């Protein structure tokens, strides 16, 4: 059996105010062309199909066109699960109808013990769920971490599983040791979201979404496909594509296959005048660019001038005083911090005192509520 593992399409994504829908349409055309060559038995899409719970009409139409070609024209089965960016109800719309043409959409926890069987391979699905959703499903208020939630789900699945069969898992989560990037929204604020890879030992192979690096972890049986495109400048060096999984008897071979996007993200450093004079080493003027430039304090609206030459300039950082101004260094480091730490640091800067335990608890509760509401 040949399986194509993909995830994190994030249809409708915006990057610094720029819509990436045309780039997504282009890369999905490349993906469809590759599938004509691959002729897989099934395509697994492991969550974050859309970038928001309420995708635009254009994003929905792009998904419909792609699925129409893959399923109806190429006659490929699809298994789609929801991620933390997806709206479960919206993604699940028409799921029963789609199963008649071998499109299986799984967004609910109550499906976790009902595998999708294709050619003697059982595909178990574990769509993204918040800790509170797992608490409600199992009626257990003592679940407080993602590790506890996943372990309980794995135990529940194991009790209903034929352990002699070829069982594969599709999920959307963070495994310990995985490489993160700036474009991945935290699953929960104030709680360790990563889980131990030992939790999945009942499965012969695990296909995950959420982390955008296709080589996020080093494992013989757990893999991330990564995103189809670079979605933040922290992903500049990351390859993008899909995974080809071959199941033959008891052997499973997993290979990463790169795809070529229309544009990539570039970070360009140097002097402002060299950028204007087109003397900097840039792969393509049409790429999405983040300039980090010196000697431009005398320039009025440098971004406007840059965009006249490099139309897809998305970010500009003045690094003239990067090593002289301690506050600027601290400000730029904010990009690497989580929301809770940013709030703590801001409070200390303004008041010169630390947050109390009660204040920290309230902030965590508020952030968790906001995160869960944005995922509905």
NORMOLIN-V787552 format. One record per residue. N is the residue number from 1. RES is the residue in one small letter. SS is DSSP state (H for helix, E for strand, L for the rest). Layout:
[[N:RES:SS] [N:RES:SS]]
//
This chain:
[[1:x:L] [2:x:E] [3:x:E] [4:x:E] [5:x:E] [6:x:E] [7:x:L] [8:x:L] [9:x:L] [10:x:L] [11:x:E] [12:x:L] [13:x:L] [14:x:E] [15:x:E] [16:x:L] [17:x:L] [18:x:E] [19:x:E] [20:x:L] [21:x:H] [22:x:H] [23:x:H] [24:x:H] [25:x:H] [26:x:H] [27:x:H] [28:x:H] [29:x:H] [30:x:H] [31:x:H] [32:x:H] [33:x:H] [34:x:H] [35:x:H] [36:x:H] [37:x:H] [38:x:H] [39:x:L] [40:x:L] [41:x:L] [42:x:E] [43:x:E] [44:x:E] [45:x:E] [46:x:E] [47:x:L] [48:x:L] [49:x:L] [50:x:E] [51:x:L] [52:x:L] [53:x:L] [54:x:L] [55:x:L] [56:x:L] [57:x:H] [58:x:H] [59:x:H] [60:x:H] [61:x:H] [62:x:H] [63:x:H] [64:x:H] [65:x:H] [66:x:H] [67:x:H] [68:x:H] [69:x:H] [70:x:H] [71:x:H] [72:x:H] [73:x:H] [74:x:L] [75:x:L] [76:x:L] [77:x:E] [78:x:E] [79:x:E] [80:x:E] [81:x:E] [82:x:L] [83:x:L] [84:x:L] [85:x:L] [86:x:L] [87:x:L] [88:x:H] [89:x:H] [90:x:H] [91:x:H] [92:x:H] [93:x:L] [94:x:L] [95:x:H] [96:x:H] [97:x:H] [98:x:H] [99:x:H] [100:x:H] [101:x:H] [102:x:L] [103:x:E] [104:x:E] [105:x:E] [106:x:E] [107:x:L] [108:x:L] [109:x:H] [110:x:H] [111:x:H] [112:x:L] [113:x:L] [114:x:L] [115:x:L] [116:x:E] [117:x:E] [118:x:E] [119:x:L] [120:x:L] [121:x:E] [122:x:E] [123:x:E] [124:x:E] [125:x:E] [126:x:E] [127:x:L] [128:x:L] [129:x:L] [130:x:L] [131:x:H] [132:x:H] [133:x:H] [134:x:H] [135:x:H] [136:x:H] [137:x:H] [138:x:H] [139:x:L] [140:x:L] [141:x:L] [142:x:L] [143:x:L] [144:x:L] [145:x:L] [146:x:H] [147:x:H] [148:x:H] [149:x:H] [150:x:H] [151:x:H] [152:x:H] [153:x:H] [154:x:H] [155:x:H] [156:x:H] [157:x:H] [158:x:H] [159:x:H] [160:x:L] [161:x:L] [162:x:L] [163:x:L] [164:x:L] [165:x:L] [166:x:E] [167:x:E] [168:x:E] [169:x:E] [170:x:E] [171:x:E] [172:x:E] [173:x:L] [174:x:E] [175:x:E] [176:x:L] [177:x:L] [178:x:L] [179:x:L] [180:x:L] [181:x:L] [182:x:L] [183:x:L] [184:x:L] [185:x:L] [186:x:L] [187:x:L] [188:x:L] [189:x:L] [190:x:L] [191:x:L] [192:x:L] [193:x:L] [194:x:E] [195:x:E] [196:x:L] [197:x:H] [198:x:H] [199:x:H] [200:x:H] [201:x:L] [202:x:L] [203:x:L] [204:x:L] [205:x:E] [206:x:E] [207:x:E] [208:x:E] [209:x:E] [210:x:L] [211:x:L] [212:x:L] [213:x:L] [214:x:L] [215:x:L] [216:x:L] [217:x:L] [218:x:L] [219:x:L] [220:x:L] [221:x:L] [222:x:E] [223:x:E] [224:x:E] [225:x:L] [226:x:L] [227:x:L] [228:x:L] [229:x:L] [230:x:L] [231:x:L] [232:x:L] [233:x:H] [234:x:H] [235:x:H] [236:x:L] [237:x:L] [238:x:L] [239:x:L] [240:x:L] [241:x:E] [242:x:E] [243:x:E] [244:x:E] [245:x:E] [246:x:E] [247:x:E] [248:x:E] [249:x:L] [250:x:L] [251:x:E] [252:x:E] [253:x:E] [254:x:E] [255:x:E] [256:x:E] [257:x:E] [258:x:E] [259:x:L] [260:x:L] [261:x:L] [262:x:L] [263:x:L] [264:x:L] [265:x:E] [266:x:E] [267:x:E] [268:x:E] [269:x:E] [270:x:E] [271:x:E] [272:x:H] [273:x:H] [274:x:H] [275:x:H] [276:x:H] [277:x:L] [278:x:L] [279:x:L] [280:x:L] [281:x:L] [282:x:L] [283:x:L] [284:x:L] [285:x:L] [286:x:L] [287:x:L] [288:x:E] [289:x:E] [290:x:E] [291:x:E] [292:x:E] [293:x:E] [294:x:E] [295:x:L] [296:x:L] [297:x:L] [298:x:L] [299:x:L] [300:x:L] [301:x:L] [302:x:H] [303:x:H] [304:x:H] [305:x:H] [306:x:H] [307:x:H] [308:x:H] [309:x:H] [310:x:L] [311:x:L] [312:x:L] [313:x:E] [314:x:E] [315:x:E] [316:x:E] [317:x:E] [318:x:E] [319:x:L] [320:x:L] [321:x:L] [322:x:L] [323:x:L] [324:x:L] [325:x:L] [326:x:H] [327:x:H] [328:x:H] [329:x:H] [330:x:H] [331:x:H] [332:x:H] [333:x:H] [334:x:H] [335:x:H] [336:x:H] [337:x:L] [338:x:L] [339:x:H] [340:x:H] [341:x:H] [342:x:H] [343:x:H] [344:x:H] [345:x:H] [346:x:H] [347:x:H] [348:x:H] [349:x:H] [350:x:H] [351:x:H] [352:x:L] [353:x:L] [354:x:L] [355:x:L] [356:x:L] [357:x:H] [358:x:H] [359:x:H] [360:x:H] [361:x:H] [362:x:H] [363:x:H] [364:x:H] [365:x:H] [366:x:H] [367:x:H] [368:x:H] [369:x:H] [370:x:H] [371:x:H] [372:x:H] [373:x:H] [374:x:H] [375:x:L] [376:x:L]]
//
